[in-house]
Amino acid sequence: MSKVRLLSSTRNLQLARACAGALGLLIALLAPAFGQSGADFTVSLAPFPPPQAMLPGGTSSAAITVSPQSGFSGTIDFTCHVTPQPTNFPGCQVSPSSVTLPNDTANATVTTTGSTPAGQYAFVVTGTSTGPSGTTSASSEPEYLTVESVAPNFTISVTRQVEPGTVHAGNGGQGTVSLTPNGGYSGTVTLSCATVIPLVTTPPTCSFNNPVNVPGTPATITINTTGPNNQPPSAQAGRVHGFWMPVLALAGLGMVSGRRLRRAWCLLAVFVLAASILLTPSCGNSGALGSSNPNASNSVITPKNTYTFTVTGIDDNGVVPSNTGTSAPTVTLTVN
């Protein structure tokens, strides 16, 4: 009797297992269909471009894909969530902020400031659609982006080129230079022009309203040139002295009278001749330095050309801008 009962129990257990297996298979087959009936769309975020890392103050962008389910069509609004969220964490914006299925596309753009802390950040895009049947939402899997660590420094940019851009020798112009802190930098910077191209005997000169506080207001760059009207005094001394020599002689002649008059005239003739010889080179220079010929080969005039200045700076602790070399900002001035 006991053997019969044991056999019956074994058969019942096998039957129960078979039924459970069949039920599990049925549920597995029907689950996707039931799941699709409740999901109107899916949202996915593509990986950020390699190397999935950026410097503070940088920008990166990744594509968003929205796939409709069961013939869904409608408008989906996007939000982008960032974790973690320390002070000055990266910003994430979706453009456009909404799409209408099935044809529109969007991109998530991540931006950082110069003071964004270094670390790895996760970005998740969520799409929400509100229709007659209610509100439906779907979120992407997280994508990761690393903000690299950099030493605090600053960048220099030219926000307004020198105006006027073209001048005659003896004139100049002014522009505006901005300094942007990176990595939480703050300090006092002294700006200068590192190079000027081309190299000439009397190039234009640059100056700034130094020192400049960072962060702070933009700085002014001033470019000056040398021309006929603003030469050093030594360049005109010969002309001035040569001009007054005959005048002084005539004044002296007015004081001579009587029998000494003839001798005075002879002396005056010799004096005027000597003065003419001394004055001749100065007169020649006067023609070369005149405004009608400002490009004469004279070392005290800025020659005609287009001059390019490279702007740089250094703070009290020896910190230099991060944009140097070929990425350094420049200003230009043309002398005609």
KOLNU-579201 format. One record per residue: x, y, z of N, C-alpha, C in turn; residue number from 1; residue in one letter. Coordinates in steps of 0.02 Angstrom, whole numbers, plus 50000, padded with zeros to 5 digits. Example, Ala and Ser with C-alpha at 12.3 -4.5 7.8 and 13.67 -1.06 7.14 Angstrom:
(atom (50660,49716,50390),(50615,49775,50390),(50660,49835,50390),1,'a')
(atom (50642,49888,50354),(50684,49947,50357),(50645,50002,50394),2,'s')
% end
This chain:
(atom (50042,49940,50000),(50000,50000,50000),(50043,50062,50000),1,'m')
(atom (50096,50061,50039),(50141,50118,50044),(50177,50130,49977),2,'s')
(atom (50193,50075,49942),(50226,50082,49877),(50180,50116,49827),3,'k')
(atom (50116,50102,49829),(50067,50133,49783),(50062,50208,49796),4,'v')
(atom (50058,50226,49861),(50053,50297,49878),(50117,50335,49857),5,'r')
(atom (50175,50306,49866),(50238,50339,49847),(50241,50349,49772),6,'l')
(atom (50219,50300,49734),(50218,50306,49661),(50170,50360,49639),7,'l')
(atom (50114,50365,49672),(50064,50417,49656),(50091,50486,49671),8,'s')
(atom (50126,50494,49726),(50154,50559,49744),(50208,50580,49693),9,'s')
(atom (50248,50533,49672),(50301,50548,49623),(50270,50571,49557),10,'t')
(atom (50215,50536,49536),(50182,50556,49474),(50152,50626,49480),11,'r')
(atom (50123,50641,49538),(50093,50708,49548),(50147,50763,49546),12,'n')
(atom (50205,50749,49576),(50260,50798,49576),(50285,50810,49505),13,'l')
(atom (50291,50757,49466),(50313,50765,49397),(50263,50804,49356),14,'q')
(atom (50199,50791,49369),(50146,50827,49334),(50147,50901,49352),15,'l')
(atom (50158,50916,49416),(50160,50986,49438),(50218,51023,49406),16,'a')
(atom (50276,50988,49402),(50334,51019,49371),(50322,51032,49297),17,'r')
(atom (50290,50985,49264),(50275,50994,49193),(50228,51052,49182),18,'a')
(atom (50178,51059,49225),(50131,51114,49219),(50165,51181,49231),19,'c')
(atom (50209,51183,49282),(50244,51245,49297),(50289,51265,49239),20,'a')
(atom (50323,51217,49209),(50367,51232,49153),(50328,51259,49094),21,'g')
(atom (50269,51228,49080),(50228,51252,49025),(50202,51322,49038),22,'a')
(atom (50183,51336,49101),(50157,51402,49118),(50213,51454,49111),23,'l')
(atom (50274,51437,49133),(50330,51483,49127),(50345,51499,49055),24,'g')
(atom (50343,51448,49012),(50355,51459,48941),(50303,51504,48911),25,'l')
(atom (50239,51493,48931),(50185,51534,48905),(50194,51607,48926),26,'l')
(atom (50213,51617,48989),(50223,51686,49013),(50281,51719,48976),27,'i')
(atom (50336,51682,48963),(50393,51710,48928),(50375,51730,48857),28,'a')
(atom (50331,51690,48826),(50311,51705,48757),(50264,51765,48754),29,'l')
(atom (50221,51771,48804),(50172,51825,48802),(50197,51890,48833),30,'l')
(atom (50252,51889,48872),(50276,51949,48907),(50294,52006,48859),31,'a')
(atom (50332,51994,48805),(50349,52050,48761),(50288,52084,48732),32,'p')
(atom (50238,52044,48714),(50177,52074,48685),(50143,52119,48736),33,'a')
(atom (50137,52094,48799),(50105,52137,48850),(50148,52197,48865),34,'f')
(atom (50215,52189,48864),(50259,52245,48878),(50254,52299,48825),35,'g')
(atom (50251,52281,48762),(50247,52330,48709),(50182,52369,48711),36,'q')
(atom (50128,52337,48734),(50065,52373,48736),(50067,52430,48786),37,'s')
(atom (50113,52427,48836),(50116,52480,48885),(50171,52530,48872),38,'g')
(atom (50219,52517,48826),(50275,52562,48812),(50264,52594,48744),39,'a')
(atom (50258,52661,48743),(50245,52697,48680),(50309,52711,48641),40,'d')
(atom (50366,52717,48675),(50429,52732,48641),(50487,52715,48688),41,'f')
(atom (50546,52713,48658),(50607,52704,48697),(50655,52760,48681),42,'t')
(atom (50700,52776,48729),(50749,52830,48721),(50818,52801,48733),43,'v')
(atom (50864,52816,48687),(50933,52795,48696),(50980,52853,48682),44,'s')
(atom (51035,52855,48719),(51086,52907,48712),(51150,52875,48687),45,'l')
(atom (51176,52900,48631),(51237,52872,48603),(51297,52890,48648),46,'a')
(atom (51350,52850,48646),(51410,52868,48684),(51439,52935,48660),47,'p')
(atom (51468,52972,48707),(51502,53034,48688),(51563,53018,48646),48,'f')
(atom (51583,53063,48602),(51640,53049,48558),(51703,53033,48597),49,'p')
(atom (51745,52989,48572),(51808,52974,48606),(51850,53038,48614),50,'p')
(atom (51889,53044,48667),(51903,52991,48716),(51856,52994,48777),51,'p')
(atom (51796,53018,48769),(51748,53024,48824),(51777,53063,48883),52,'q')
(atom (51818,53113,48867),(51848,53156,48918),(51855,53226,48889),53,'a')
(atom (51853,53275,48934),(51857,53344,48913),(51890,53386,48968),54,'m')
(atom (51917,53444,48948),(51946,53490,48996),(51892,53537,49022),55,'l')
(atom (51901,53563,49082),(51853,53614,49107),(51846,53670,49056),56,'p')
(atom (51784,53690,49045),(51770,53741,48994),(51757,53713,48926),57,'g')
(atom (51755,53646,48919),(51743,53614,48854),(51671,53598,48841),58,'g')
(atom (51658,53570,48782),(51590,53552,48760),(51593,53485,48725),59,'t')
(atom (51542,53443,48735),(51537,53379,48701),(51463,53366,48685),60,'s')
(atom (51450,53328,48633),(51381,53316,48611),(51372,53244,48590),61,'s')
(atom (51312,53217,48604),(51295,53148,48585),(51224,53146,48558),62,'a')
(atom (51211,53100,48512),(51146,53095,48479),(51096,53057,48523),63,'a')
(atom (51033,53079,48518),(50977,53046,48553),(50934,53011,48501),64,'i')
(atom (50918,52948,48514),(50874,52909,48469),(50810,52892,48506),65,'t')
(atom (50753,52906,48475),(50688,52889,48502),(50654,52840,48455),66,'v')
(atom (50635,52783,48481),(50604,52731,48439),(50531,52721,48460),67,'s')
(atom (50483,52734,48415),(50412,52724,48433),(50396,52649,48439),68,'p')
(atom (50348,52633,48481),(50324,52564,48491),(50250,52561,48474),69,'q')
(atom (50231,52506,48440),(50161,52494,48423),(50130,52552,48385),70,'s')
(atom (50169,52581,48338),(50142,52634,48296),(50133,52700,48330),71,'g')
(atom (50167,52712,48386),(50159,52775,48422),(50181,52834,48379),72,'f')
(atom (50145,52889,48385),(50165,52953,48355),(50141,53008,48401),73,'s')
(atom (50184,53059,48410),(50166,53113,48454),(50227,53154,48472),74,'g')
(atom (50219,53202,48517),(50272,53247,48538),(50303,53223,48603),75,'t')
(atom (50369,53222,48605),(50406,53200,48664),(50450,53257,48688),76,'i')
(atom (50445,53274,48751),(50486,53326,48783),(50544,53293,48820),77,'d')
(atom (50604,53325,48814),(50664,53296,48842),(50689,53333,48903),78,'f')
(atom (50718,53296,48949),(50758,53324,49003),(50822,53283,49008),79,'t')
(atom (50874,53314,49036),(50938,53280,49044),(50960,53286,49117),80,'c')
(atom (50976,53230,49147),(50995,53229,49217),(51069,53210,49224),81,'h')
(atom (51104,53246,49269),(51176,53235,49278),(51189,53213,49350),82,'v')
(atom (51231,53163,49359),(51253,53142,49425),(51328,53127,49422),83,'t')
(atom (51366,53145,49475),(51345,53184,49534),(51336,53257,49518),84,'p')
(atom (51315,53296,49568),(51302,53367,49557),(51338,53410,49609),85,'q')
(atom (51405,53413,49605),(51441,53459,49649),(51431,53531,49625),86,'p')
(atom (51461,53577,49659),(51458,53647,49638),(51490,53654,49569),87,'t')
(atom (51454,53689,49523),(51478,53699,49454),(51483,53633,49415),88,'n')
(atom (51436,53587,49428),(51436,53525,49390),(51418,53539,49317),89,'f')
(atom (51434,53493,49271),(51422,53505,49200),(51348,53516,49186),90,'p')
(atom (51335,53559,49137),(51266,53569,49114),(51251,53523,49055),91,'g')
(atom (51189,53501,49050),(51168,53457,48996),(51103,53484,48967),92,'c')
(atom (51103,53501,48904),(51045,53528,48869),(51030,53486,48808),93,'q')
(atom (50965,53475,48795),(50944,53438,48736),(50917,53487,48684),94,'v')
(atom (50941,53481,48624),(50919,53525,48570),(50900,53484,48509),95,'s')
(atom (50838,53493,48484),(50785,53533,48514),(50759,53500,48578),96,'p')
(atom (50723,53539,48617),(50700,53514,48682),(50641,53466,48675),97,'s')
(atom (50612,53462,48615),(50558,53415,48603),(50559,53393,48530),98,'s')
(atom (50533,53333,48517),(50528,53307,48449),(50459,53277,48438),99,'v')
(atom (50441,53272,48375),(50378,53241,48357),(50393,53178,48316),100,'t')
(atom (50374,53121,48341),(50387,53059,48306),(50342,53052,48246),101,'l')
(atom (50363,53016,48194),(50422,52972,48194),(50484,53001,48163),102,'p')
(atom (50485,53067,48144),(50538,53090,48100),(50592,53132,48133),103,'n')
(atom (50580,53168,48188),(50627,53215,48216),(50683,53181,48254),104,'d')
(atom (50741,53216,48259),(50798,53191,48297),(50822,53246,48345),105,'t')
(atom (50865,53228,48393),(50890,53276,48442),(50960,53257,48463),106,'a')
(atom (50994,53305,48497),(51061,53294,48524),(51065,53321,48595),107,'n')
(atom (51102,53286,48636),(51116,53309,48704),(51186,53340,48704),108,'a')
(atom (51190,53403,48726),(51254,53439,48727),(51274,53454,48798),109,'t')
(atom (51334,53433,48815),(51361,53442,48882),(51412,53499,48881),110,'v')
(atom (51406,53546,48927),(51454,53601,48931),(51481,53605,49002),111,'t')
(atom (51544,53624,49008),(51575,53634,49073),(51603,53704,49078),112,'t')
(atom (51611,53729,49138),(51642,53793,49149),(51715,53782,49169),113,'t')
(atom (51752,53838,49173),(51821,53832,49193),(51830,53807,49264),114,'g')
(atom (51778,53811,49306),(51782,53789,49375),(51745,53723,49388),115,'s')
(atom (51727,53686,49335),(51695,53621,49344),(51744,53571,49376),116,'t')
(atom (51725,53539,49431),(51771,53492,49464),(51786,53432,49419),117,'p')
(atom (51847,53407,49425),(51867,53347,49388),(51829,53287,49415),118,'a')
(atom (51816,53238,49371),(51782,53177,49391),(51741,53148,49335),119,'g')
(atom (51710,53091,49348),(51667,53058,49298),(51594,53074,49313),120,'q')
(atom (51557,53093,49261),(51487,53112,49268),(51444,53067,49224),121,'y')
(atom (51384,53049,49250),(51336,53008,49213),(51280,53053,49187),122,'a')
(atom (51258,53040,49125),(51206,53081,49093),(51150,53034,49070),123,'f')
(atom (51089,53051,49091),(51030,53012,49073),(50979,53059,49042),124,'v')
(atom (50953,53041,48983),(50902,53081,48949),(50835,53047,48957),125,'v')
(atom (50785,53085,48977),(50717,53060,48987),(50670,53095,48939),126,'t')
(atom (50629,53055,48904),(50578,53083,48860),(50509,53073,48890),127,'g')
(atom (50468,53124,48887),(50400,53122,48916),(50350,53143,48863),128,'t')
(atom (50296,53104,48857),(50243,53120,48810),(50176,53120,48847),129,'s')
(atom (50137,53171,48836),(50071,53176,48867),(50018,53174,48813),130,'t')
(atom (49973,53126,48818),(49920,53118,48769),(49853,53105,48801),131,'g')
(atom (49803,53089,48761),(49736,53075,48788),(49735,53018,48839),132,'p')
(atom (49780,52971,48830),(49780,52913,48875),(49823,52925,48937),133,'s')
(atom (49854,52984,48943),(49894,52999,49001),(49966,53016,48983),134,'g')
(atom (50010,53014,49032),(50081,53032,49023),(50123,52969,49022),135,'t')
(atom (50167,52966,48971),(50213,52910,48964),(50284,52937,48961),136,'t')
(atom (50329,52903,48994),(50399,52924,48994),(50445,52865,48986),137,'s')
(atom (50505,52879,48961),(50556,52827,48953),(50624,52861,48960),138,'a')
(atom (50672,52826,48989),(50738,52854,49002),(50791,52811,48967),139,'s')
(atom (50846,52844,48950),(50903,52809,48919),(50946,52776,48972),140,'s')
(atom (50988,52730,48950),(51040,52705,48993),(51091,52761,49003),141,'e')
(atom (51125,52764,49060),(51173,52818,49071),(51234,52813,49025),142,'p')
(atom (51257,52871,49003),(51320,52876,48967),(51367,52919,49009),143,'e')
(atom (51433,52904,49005),(51480,52935,49051),(51529,52980,49014),144,'y')
(atom (51548,53033,49049),(51596,53081,49022),(51641,53104,49080),145,'l')
(atom (51706,53106,49067),(51754,53124,49119),(51780,53195,49108),146,'t')
(atom (51778,53235,49160),(51809,53302,49159),(51878,53295,49189),147,'v')
(atom (51929,53312,49150),(51997,53302,49172),(52020,53357,49220),148,'e')
(atom (52068,53340,49259),(52096,53387,49308),(52151,53429,49275),149,'s')
(atom (52147,53494,49285),(52199,53540,49259),(52219,53588,49314),150,'v')
(atom (52281,53612,49309),(52304,53662,49356),(52267,53728,49343),151,'a')
(atom (52248,53764,49395),(52213,53828,49384),(52255,53876,49342),152,'p')
(atom (52225,53902,49289),(52259,53951,49248),(52206,53994,49214),153,'n')
(atom (52224,54026,49159),(52177,54072,49125),(52190,54069,49050),154,'f')
(atom (52141,54091,49012),(52148,54097,48940),(52139,54170,48921),155,'t')
(atom (52172,54190,48866),(52167,54258,48840),(52132,54256,48773),156,'i')
(atom (52085,54302,48762),(52050,54306,48698),(52042,54379,48679),157,'s')
(atom (52044,54392,48614),(52033,54460,48588),(51959,54468,48573),158,'v')
(atom (51925,54508,48613),(51853,54517,48604),(51837,54576,48558),159,'t')
(atom (51885,54619,48546),(51876,54673,48497),(51943,54690,48466),160,'r')
(atom (51949,54682,48400),(52011,54696,48366),(52027,54771,48370),161,'q')
(atom (52090,54788,48356),(52112,54857,48359),(52075,54899,48308),162,'v')
(atom (52049,54955,48330),(52012,55001,48286),(52041,55072,48295),163,'e')
(atom (52052,55109,48240),(52045,55086,48170),(52098,55035,48153),164,'p')
(atom (52081,54992,48105),(52127,54939,48086),(52181,54962,48038),165,'g')
(atom (52171,55020,48005),(52221,55048,47959),(52233,55121,47976),166,'t')
(atom (52297,55139,47984),(52316,55208,48003),(52376,55230,47963),167,'v')
(atom (52388,55296,47965),(52450,55324,47939),(52503,55322,47994),168,'h')
(atom (52566,55320,47974),(52620,55321,48024),(52613,55381,48069),169,'a')
(atom (52619,55371,48133),(52609,55424,48182),(52543,55418,48219),170,'g')
(atom (52499,55372,48196),(52434,55362,48228),(52430,55291,48255),171,'n')
(atom (52375,55274,48288),(52367,55208,48317),(52294,55191,48329),172,'g')
(atom (52282,55137,48366),(52214,55115,48381),(52212,55076,48446),173,'g')
(atom (52151,55056,48465),(52140,55019,48527),(52093,54960,48516),174,'q')
(atom (52103,54906,48556),(52059,54848,48554),(52046,54825,48625),175,'g')
(atom (52010,54768,48631),(51991,54742,48697),(52014,54669,48703),176,'t')
(atom (52043,54652,48760),(52066,54585,48774),(52032,54560,48838),177,'v')
(atom (52006,54498,48836),(51972,54469,48894),(52012,54410,48921),178,'s')
(atom (52009,54401,48987),(52043,54346,49020),(51992,54303,49056),179,'l')
(atom (51991,54237,49041),(51942,54191,49069),(51977,54142,49116),180,'t')
(atom (51955,54136,49179),(51988,54090,49226),(51969,54018,49212),181,'p')
(atom (52017,53972,49223),(52006,53900,49217),(52023,53867,49284),182,'n')
(atom (51983,53816,49301),(51997,53777,49361),(51994,53818,49425),183,'g')
(atom (51950,53868,49428),(51943,53909,49488),(51998,53960,49497),184,'g')
(atom (52034,53977,49443),(52090,54024,49448),(52067,54093,49467),185,'y')
(atom (52109,54128,49506),(52101,54199,49519),(52170,54228,49531),186,'s')
(atom (52183,54288,49507),(52249,54318,49515),(52254,54384,49479),187,'g')
(atom (52314,54412,49479),(52329,54475,49446),(52378,54462,49390),188,'t')
(atom (52360,54480,49328),(52399,54463,49269),(52426,54527,49237),189,'v')
(atom (52488,54523,49215),(52519,54577,49176),(52522,54555,49104),190,'t')
(atom (52488,54592,49060),(52485,54575,48989),(52543,54607,48951),191,'l')
(atom (52561,54576,48896),(52614,54603,48853),(52606,54574,48783),192,'s')
(atom (52643,54602,48736),(52645,54576,48668),(52710,54535,48661),193,'c')
(atom (52703,54470,48650),(52761,54426,48648),(52802,54436,48584),194,'a')
(atom (52768,54444,48528),(52802,54453,48464),(52765,54503,48421),195,'t')
(atom (52801,54532,48373),(52771,54573,48321),(52803,54554,48255),196,'v')
(atom (52761,54542,48206),(52783,54522,48139),(52753,54570,48088),197,'i')
(atom (52795,54595,48040),(52865,54580,48027),(52912,54621,48072),198,'p')
(atom (52976,54602,48072),(53026,54638,48110),(53051,54697,48067),199,'l')
(atom (53046,54757,48094),(53071,54817,48060),(53109,54859,48111),200,'v')
(atom (53144,54910,48087),(53184,54952,48132),(53141,54989,48182),201,'t')
(atom (53084,55017,48158),(53039,55054,48202),(52969,55024,48197),202,'t')
(atom (52956,54968,48232),(52890,54937,48229),(52840,54974,48272),203,'p')
(atom (52775,54960,48263),(52726,54986,48310),(52738,54958,48379),204,'p')
(atom (52715,54992,48430),(52722,54969,48499),(52653,54956,48529),205,'t')
(atom (52651,54907,48575),(52587,54892,48608),(52593,54904,48683),206,'c')
(atom (52537,54921,48715),(52535,54931,48787),(52466,54913,48812),207,'s')
(atom (52461,54899,48878),(52399,54879,48910),(52389,54920,48974),208,'f')
(atom (52327,54920,48997),(52312,54952,49061),(52325,54902,49117),209,'n')
(atom (52389,54883,49124),(52409,54833,49174),(52410,54862,49244),210,'n')
(atom (52406,54816,49296),(52390,54745,49292),(52315,54733,49285),211,'p')
(atom (52296,54670,49269),(52226,54653,49257),(52206,54599,49308),212,'v')
(atom (52150,54609,49342),(52125,54560,49390),(52083,54507,49355),213,'n')
(atom (52094,54444,49373),(52056,54388,49344),(52023,54348,49400),214,'v')
(atom (51956,54339,49400),(51910,54368,49351),(51901,54443,49361),215,'p')
(atom (51882,54476,49308),(51874,54549,49311),(51853,54576,49243),216,'g')
(atom (51858,54641,49236),(51838,54674,49174),(51891,54664,49120),217,'t')
(atom (51872,54668,49056),(51920,54661,49001),(51974,54716,49004),218,'p')
(atom (52030,54702,48971),(52086,54749,48968),(52086,54784,48900),219,'a')
(atom (52118,54842,48898),(52124,54880,48836),(52195,54874,48810),220,'t')
(atom (52201,54857,48746),(52266,54855,48713),(52271,54916,48667),221,'i')
(atom (52328,54951,48670),(52339,55010,48630),(52400,54999,48585),222,'t')
(atom (52392,55010,48520),(52447,55004,48472),(52464,55074,48446),223,'i')
(atom (52527,55094,48453),(52551,55159,48429),(52603,55150,48375),224,'n')
(atom (52607,55198,48329),(52658,55198,48277),(52697,55264,48280),225,'t')
(atom (52754,55266,48247),(52796,55326,48244),(52792,55356,48175),226,'t')
(atom (52779,55421,48171),(52772,55454,48106),(52805,55522,48105),227,'g')
(atom (52795,55561,48051),(52828,55626,48043),(52811,55675,48099),228,'p')
(atom (52753,55667,48130),(52731,55716,48179),(52746,55697,48251),229,'n')
(atom (52774,55638,48262),(52789,55619,48330),(52858,55587,48336),230,'n')
(atom (52909,55615,48300),(52977,55591,48303),(53009,55613,48369),231,'q')
(atom (53062,55579,48389),(53101,55603,48447),(53130,55672,48433),232,'p')
(atom (53139,55714,48484),(53166,55782,48473),(53233,55783,48437),233,'p')
(atom (53275,55732,48446),(53341,55732,48414),(53335,55729,48338),234,'s')
(atom (53280,55702,48312),(53272,55696,48240),(53261,55763,48207),235,'a')
(atom (53236,55813,48245),(53221,55878,48216),(53269,55932,48239),236,'q')
(atom (53317,55916,48283),(53360,55966,48312),(53401,56001,48258),237,'a')
(atom (53427,55964,48209),(53469,55994,48157),(53433,56047,48119),238,'g')
(atom (53369,56035,48102),(53331,56084,48064),(53320,56147,48104),239,'r')
(atom (53304,56139,48169),(53289,56198,48211),(53351,56242,48218),240,'v')
(atom (53409,56211,48232),(53469,56250,48241),(53490,56284,48176),241,'h')
(atom (53485,56247,48120),(53506,56275,48056),(53462,56333,48035),242,'g')
(atom (53399,56332,48053),(53354,56386,48034),(53371,56451,48071),243,'f')
(atom (53390,56446,48133),(53401,56507,48173),(53469,56539,48161),244,'w')
(atom (53516,56506,48130),(53583,56535,48121),(53581,56597,48076),245,'m')
(atom (53550,56596,48016),(53547,56658,47976),(53508,56713,48011),246,'p')
(atom (53455,56694,48047),(53415,56745,48081),(53456,56782,48133),247,'v')
(atom (53495,56746,48171),(53537,56777,48221),(53589,56823,48187),248,'l')
(atom (53614,56802,48129),(53663,56843,48093),(53633,56909,48071),249,'a')
(atom (53572,56908,48044),(53540,56970,48023),(53527,57016,48083),250,'l')
(atom (53508,56985,48139),(53497,57026,48199),(53561,57060,48220),251,'a')
(atom (53617,57025,48215),(53681,57055,48232),(53700,57111,48184),252,'g')
(atom (53683,57102,48119),(53699,57153,48070),(53664,57219,48085),253,'l')
(atom (53603,57214,48112),(53567,57276,48127),(53600,57317,48180),254,'g')
(atom (53646,57288,48217),(53681,57324,48271),(53746,57355,48247),255,'m')
(atom (53765,57342,48183),(53829,57368,48157),(53816,57431,48116),256,'v')
(atom (53858,57483,48122),(53851,57545,48084),(53920,57577,48072),257,'s')
(atom (53921,57626,48030),(53982,57664,48019),(54031,57628,47974),258,'g')
(atom (54096,57639,47988),(54149,57613,47945),(54155,57538,47949),259,'r')
(atom (54126,57509,47999),(54133,57436,48007),(54080,57398,47967),260,'r')
(atom (54038,57435,47929),(53983,57403,47894),(54008,57356,47839),261,'l')
(atom (54059,57378,47799),(54083,57337,47744),(54112,57271,47771),262,'r')
(atom (54153,57277,47824),(54182,57217,47852),(54128,57170,47878),263,'r')
(atom (54075,57197,47906),(54020,57156,47932),(53985,57118,47877),264,'a')
(atom (53977,57155,47817),(53944,57121,47761),(53985,57061,47738),265,'w')
(atom (54050,57068,47736),(54093,57013,47715),(54087,56955,47764),266,'c')
(atom (54089,56971,47828),(54082,56918,47878),(54014,56884,47872),267,'l')
(atom (53961,56924,47857),(53895,56896,47850),(53892,56847,47792),268,'l')
(atom (53925,56865,47737),(53924,56821,47679),(53955,56753,47696),269,'a')
(atom (54012,56756,47731),(54044,56693,47751),(53999,56654,47799),270,'v')
(atom (53968,56690,47844),(53925,56657,47895),(53865,56623,47862),271,'f')
(atom (53833,56659,47814),(53775,56630,47780),(53795,56570,47739),272,'v')
(atom (53854,56572,47707),(53877,56516,47668),(53888,56455,47712),273,'l')
(atom (53919,56465,47770),(53930,56409,47815),(53863,56381,47841),274,'a')
(atom (53817,56426,47856),(53752,56404,47880),(53715,56364,47826),275,'a')
(atom (53722,56384,47763),(53689,56348,47709),(53716,56277,47703),276,'s')
(atom (53783,56270,47712),(53812,56203,47708),(53786,56159,47765),277,'i')
(atom (53782,56187,47825),(53757,56148,47881),(53683,56132,47875),278,'l')
(atom (53646,56177,47844),(53573,56168,47839),(53553,56120,47785),279,'l')
(atom (53595,56110,47735),(53576,56069,47678),(53556,55998,47697),280,'t')
(atom (53594,55961,47740),(53572,55893,47758),(53506,55893,47794),281,'p')
(atom (53495,55943,47837),(53432,55945,47874),(53374,55956,47828),282,'s')
(atom (53384,55998,47776),(53330,56009,47729),(53314,55945,47692),283,'c')
(atom (53366,55907,47676),(53354,55843,47643),(53312,55797,47687),284,'g')
(atom (53327,55794,47751),(53288,55753,47796),(53217,55777,47802),285,'n')
(atom (53209,55843,47797),(53141,55870,47803),(53097,55843,47748),286,'s')
(atom (53124,55837,47687),(53084,55810,47633),(53068,55737,47645),287,'g')
(atom (53115,55698,47673),(53103,55627,47683),(53053,55614,47738),288,'a')
(atom (53048,55658,47788),(53004,55648,47844),(52937,55682,47835),289,'l')
(atom (52926,55715,47780),(52863,55750,47770),(52804,55703,47764),290,'g')
(atom (52745,55727,47777),(52686,55685,47773),(52672,55660,47703),291,'s')
(atom (52700,55694,47651),(52689,55671,47584),(52729,55608,47568),292,'s')
(atom (52779,55592,47609),(52820,55533,47598),(52835,55498,47664),293,'n')
(atom (52783,55473,47698),(52794,55443,47765),(52830,55377,47763),294,'p')
(atom (52840,55347,47704),(52872,55282,47700),(52945,55287,47678),295,'n')
(atom (52976,55347,47688),(53045,55355,47669),(53090,55311,47712),296,'a')
(atom (53150,55296,47687),(53195,55252,47723),(53228,55289,47780),297,'s')
(atom (53190,55305,47831),(53215,55339,47890),(53198,55297,47951),298,'n')
(atom (53247,55287,47995),(53239,55240,48051),(53189,55263,48103),299,'s')
(atom (53164,55324,48100),(53119,55348,48152),(53046,55348,48129),300,'v')
(atom (53030,55316,48074),(52961,55312,48049),(52942,55239,48042),301,'i')
(atom (52882,55221,48065),(52856,55153,48057),(52840,55140,47984),302,'t')
(atom (52872,55092,47951),(52860,55080,47880),(52789,55055,47867),303,'p')
(atom (52767,55064,47805),(52703,55037,47784),(52705,54961,47786),304,'k')
(atom (52655,54931,47817),(52650,54858,47820),(52590,54840,47863),305,'n')
(atom (52574,54775,47864),(52524,54749,47911),(52560,54712,47966),306,'t')
(atom (52551,54734,48028),(52588,54708,48085),(52542,54664,48128),307,'y')
(atom (52568,54607,48149),(52531,54559,48190),(52565,54552,48257),308,'t')
(atom (52527,54562,48311),(52553,54557,48379),(52523,54495,48413),309,'f')
(atom (52565,54456,48447),(52542,54399,48487),(52536,54421,48559),310,'t')
(atom (52477,54411,48589),(52463,54434,48656),(52474,54378,48706),311,'v')
(atom (52508,54392,48760),(52519,54344,48813),(52515,54380,48880),312,'t')
(atom (52530,54343,48934),(52528,54372,49001),(52558,54325,49052),313,'g')
(atom (52569,54351,49111),(52596,54311,49166),(52573,54343,49231),314,'i')
(atom (52557,54300,49281),(52534,54327,49344),(52592,54331,49394),315,'d')
(atom (52575,54353,49455),(52627,54364,49505),(52662,54300,49526),316,'d')
(atom (52631,54242,49514),(52660,54178,49533),(52691,54141,49475),317,'n')
(atom (52696,54174,49417),(52727,54142,49359),(52680,54100,49317),318,'g')
(atom (52614,54103,49331),(52565,54064,49292),(52553,54099,49225),319,'v')
(atom (52556,54062,49171),(52546,54089,49104),(52481,54063,49075),320,'v')
(atom (52455,54093,49022),(52391,54070,48994),(52396,53999,48965),321,'p')
(atom (52340,53964,48964),(52338,53896,48937),(52339,53897,48861),322,'s')
(atom (52318,53951,48829),(52320,53955,48756),(52382,53993,48734),323,'n')
(atom (52434,53954,48720),(52496,53982,48697),(52515,53951,48630),324,'t')
(atom (52571,53972,48603),(52593,53944,48538),(52546,53963,48482),325,'g')
(atom (52527,53914,48442),(52484,53928,48384),(52413,53948,48405),326,'t')
(atom (52393,53933,48467),(52326,53952,48489),(52324,54019,48525),327,'s')
(atom (52381,54053,48530),(52384,54118,48563),(52345,54170,48523),328,'a')
(atom (52311,54217,48557),(52273,54268,48521),(52318,54319,48489),329,'p')
(atom (52295,54350,48435),(52334,54401,48400),(52290,54462,48383),330,'t')
(atom (52323,54519,48374),(52290,54579,48349),(52332,54604,48290),331,'v')
(atom (52301,54641,48245),(52337,54667,48186),(52324,54742,48178),332,'t')
(atom (52372,54775,48146),(52365,54845,48129),(52402,54856,48063),333,'l')
(atom (52370,54891,48016),(52400,54906,47952),(52421,54979,47949),334,'t')
(atom (52483,54993,47930),(52509,55060,47921),(52515,55073,47846),335,'v')
(atom (52483,55127,47822),(52488,55141,47750),(52512,55212,47738),336,'n')
% end
